[in-house]
């Protein structure tokens, strides 16, 4: 894989998310590794929210204020501040779907793990937005199950009982995504 052969130069990327990535790469604990990769994404949540808001506002006419349009922009921004939506924003801003599809399809075991799993399968024939949504739901499910039991407004509850074997299968895609997010989002 090109991602594993890449020379990683931390001076090219922001320090804190690079530390998270480094921890994910070197820890022996599978759960901690997953959560450390997740922290790379999480580090960029606020930045992704801000960029989304500024992009929406760039098209907004401040001379002739349309309050309905402004309300929609503000509502979208408010929704983007929840963790699931923030994760989606970071992935949308970072991941080239064609490259992701190619990476998954390079290894039959990846296709089996990520596309034919019984839960949160990623259908590579869907639109880019649907793939990002499926990917973010998959990541979020694992994250919540590893970190703690969690309930939110959608009554999503995850019990921290996912096996280490199942988590270890997710580490390859988390590694791939963490590198891509770090490269795309770092401001250096």
KOLTORSE-64596 format. One record per residue: residue in one letter; x negated, y, z of N, C-alpha, C in turn. Coordinates in steps of 0.001 Angstrom, whole numbers, plus 500000, padded with zeros to 6 digits. Atoms other than C-alpha are relative to their C-alpha. Example, Ala and Ser with C-alpha at 12.3 -4.5 7.8 and 13.67 -1.06 7.14 Angstrom:
% KOLTORSE-64596
A499110498810500000487700495500507800499100501200500000;S500820498810499940486330498940507140500770501090500730;
% end
This chain:
% KOLTORSE-64596
X499180498803500000500000500000500000499141501254500000;X500720498734500046498811503465499161500066500718501344;X499848499292498727500146504761502464498995499497501023;X500933500556499026497883502418504423498553500255499603;X501350499745500481494857503178502271499635501481500050;X500220498567499974495245506926502624499046500372501125;X500848499430498963492468508683504445500822501061500698;X499167499063499260494300510545507167499109501025500675;X500798498911499440492751513905507992500907500893500830;X499095499269499121494439515438511011499843501510499858;X500182498557500171492981518870510197500943500563498942;X499059499562501031495423519003507267501419500129500530;X498648500078499464498435518541509538500057500614501393;X499830499398498678499860520095512666499575499029501101;X500643500775498947498213518919515848500967499095500782;X499118500771499116501152517787518013500647498814499282;X499436501194500650502989515601515474498923498995499562;X501106500903500317499602514188514481499658499132501211;X500215500788498780499127513113518099501064498917500145;X498931501009499943502510511363517996499716498863499019;X500309501006501015501523509588514792498835499123500457;X501160500730499512498172508601516255500398499020501108;X499534500885498938499903507189519331500765498814499418;X499231501079500633502299505185517134499082498973499343;X500919500884500712499401503756515157499149499141500934;X500967500671499129497344502724518178500571499331501242;X499445500646498817499725501670520919500315498538499705;X499688501413500154500262497969521468501469499717500300;X498595500159499649503821498482522722500871500366498800;X499187499815501206506262498082519810501050501091500197;X498968498987499727508989500205521436499390501398500043;X500681498711499928506571503014522201499531500442498611;X500418499686501364505239502834518653501177500572499208;X498812499512500705508748503230517212500353501410500463;X499623498688499461509541506144519533498973501079499653;X501038499032500378506229507825518717500155500415498537;X499704499635501391506993507659514994501208500931499965;X498795499163499946510413509101515810499662501422500459;X500388498676499509508764511966517679499383500859498895;X500498499239501153507037512965514434501186500681499328;X498799499412500617510509513501512935500579501077500902;X499356499121499029511877515111516082499263501339500138;X500800498778499893509041517630516200500481501064499003;X499616499075501063510384519182512993501504500294499950;X498553499777500016514108519245513902500372501479499936;X499615498582499948514343522943514785499581500706498727;X500473499390501246512295523940511767500945499654498839;X499083500421501069514580521920509468501347500704500139;X498745499274499770517652523505511068499874501450499538;X500215498606500381516200526979510576499921500167498483;X500127499927501462515288526329506942501364499826499343;X498661500226500536518765525001506247500866501250500160;X499223498782499737520350528063507852499546501144499093;X500518498915500854518084530479505967500359499773498532;X499598500294501380518821528702502675501467500338499777;X498582499647500094522557529046503326500191501515499993;X499858498543499889522143532698504281499443500723498773;X500576499366501190520063533453501163501049500201498912;X498941499892501011523175532922499048501180500818500500;X498894499264499397525391534940501374499870501495499719;X499971498568500297526363538450500346500259500778501284;X499850499252498749525747540665503391500601501387499788;X499389498700500286527073543759501649501517499916500097;X498563500251499965530582542426501152500226498706500775;X499952501188499155531014540028504046501314499242499799;X498876500928500080533302537095503368499956499182501283;X500048500605498673534095535984506892500279498496499977;X499753501446500107535407532576505809498725499266499589;X501262500612500425532149531796504010498982500042501134;X500926499877498869530126533085506959500337498973501078;X499573500982499000532173530906509309499565498592499586;X500423501315500490531446527847507122498502499805500162;X501458500072499847527721528625507141499642499775501466;X500288500134498570527712529020510921500426498627500528;X499548501325499577529711525816511379499017498925499530;X500994500953500515527262523898509137498738500052500843;X501203499858499174524389525319511159500213499367501374;X499708500585498687526039524359514441499974498479499927;X499991501455500163526616520812513158498592499450499794;X501363500472500275522997520577512031499143499934501258;X500801500013498778521830521062515598500180498721500815;X499947501277499282522970517617516723498887499097499464;X501192500810500310520290514955516674500117499235498680;X499815500759501239521740512834513870499836500887498768;X500076499090501147522147515776511518498598500582499843;X501373499492500058518712517120512420499074498967499373;X500796501074500594517167513762511566500235499953498491;X499682499998501438518975513813508209499327501161499291;X500630498828500617517723517336507493498501499798499810;X501448500223500103514124516389508222499707499010498876;X500225500999501059514371513322505982500313500568498618;X499659499386501288516104515281503199498892500925499514;X501048499042500351513342517886503284498656499334499727;X501315500638500023510549515297503313499855498811499067;X500108501301500649511361512081501536500395500084498529;X499711500152501416511145511555497801500651498619499848;X499237501249500026513830508925497267499438499008498979;X500575500918500992512254507493494110498752499315500547;X501196500590499385508972506970495960500370499007501097;X499544500913498953510818505402498890500524498705499389;X499478501197500674512680503028496559498849499128499488;X501158500755500516509406502037494897499255499303501125;X500720500565498857507739501492498253500749498788500544;X499207501124499485510584499272499486499936498822499031;X499931501064500998510735497312496230498658499339499701;X501318500605500196506970496630496201499857498669500727;X500110501209499180507447493922498840501379499368500177;X498701500664499813510300491393498769500457499982501467;X499620500020498580510198491255502590500614501346500424;X499406498685499700510962495004502710501431500068499478;X498649500003500570513948494556500424500924499205500918;X499199500834499101515215491776502689500281500734501304;X499864499346498697514602493721505898500866501249499936;X499352498694500011515861497136504863501272500070499152;X498853499915500915518409496421502119501010498881500178;X499091501127499843519915493070503044500258499657501459;X499757500258498585520129493377506799501505500044500278;X498568500071499697523475492674508425500542501336500507;X499583498685499509523591496137510034499113501074499405;X500715498827500501522588499492508591499122499715498791;X500737500280501227521486498139505241499919501271499145;X500205498853500881520097500700502811500263499526498573;X499638500367501365521753500406499393499267500939499044;X500843499175500871519150501652496918500700500432498721;X499261499590501195521772501960494162500859501240500249;X499174498841499644523567504768496012499275501306499686;X500579498669500221522968508513495662498925500284501041;X501066499617499065519984510150497343500567500358501370;X499387499609498725522265511664500003500485498795500796;X499512501215499318523815508270500788498829499183500549;X501183500730499532520366506682501065499430500679501240;X500499499262498831519193509423503434500921499780501192;X499039500226498908522385509012505495499838498606500593;X500166501371499512521955505238505720498690499839500756;X501310500062499366518288505617506577500025500678501371;X499968499281498720518938508188509296500870499264501022;X499165500774499073521756506082510809499238498784500530;X500789501170499610519469503059510858498956500397501052;X501038499525499078516661505000512544500624500418501325;X499348499502498789519034506665515011500507498853500869;X499508501161499261520589503323516001498863499345500777;X501143500622499328517194501837516775499462500906501100;X500532499052499024516005504962518561500837499991501275;X499122499977498833519042505052520844499946498688500769;X500043501286499336518894501374521563498701499803500774;X501285500117499316515230501598522486499933500945501193;X500182498969498972515386504800524496500952499834501180;X498997500065498937518612504326526454501368499732499404;X498613500083500449522293503609526285500459501445499799;X499648498630500308523774506665524682501400500049499421;X498700499751500595527229507928523936500018501429499497;X499881498630500486528076510966521845501441500239499571;X498631499634500356531134512687520426500647499006499046;X499453500993500914531549509944517828500202498660500696;X499873501206499197531712507378520640499057498894499559;X501053500938500382528541505744519342499287499576501273;X500689500494498812527115503551522062498978498958499564;X501057500957500311523814501742521769499464499452501317;X500527500643498810522707499261524399498555499598499702;X501421500267500279518916498914524726499646498526500056;X500259501438499999518843495235523851499460499496498665;X500568500453501270517288495155520387498671499315500297;X501195500797499721514573492533520351498744500666499438;X501282499492500501510916493363519864499763499534498574;X500137500518501358511029491197516762500730500899498995;X499230499109500880513746493386515218499340501372499896;X500653498688500005511960496582516221498720499951499171;X501269500094500731508656495374514800500215500024498489;X499689499973501431510312494916511395500240501432499502;X499723498604500372511196498633511422498733500861499967;X501197499166499874507657499838512082499382500377498656;X500563499652501309506550499696508442500701501205499386;X499274498875500600509299502018507252499839501262500856;X500213498842499128508856504270510293498634500627499725;X501345499515500307505153504534509502500009500758498673;X499916499354501317505848505327505845500681501368500128;X499233498757499873508440507967506765499262501041500839;X500723499057499140506332509520509533498878500698499231;X501036499388500835503438510076507117500616501007499039;X499363499123500984505781511578504536500530501274500657;X499472498841499265507443513872507089498847500903500425;X501149499210499571504102514983508486499390500772498853;X500575499327501171502756515765505018500903501106499480;X499065499027500565505895517591503907500297501185500912;X499516498973499058506655519575507053498897500779500706;X501074499295499298503262520560508469499723501351499353;X500302498642500468502488524252508186498534500338500193;X501441499709499903498717524167507805499468500200498602;
% end
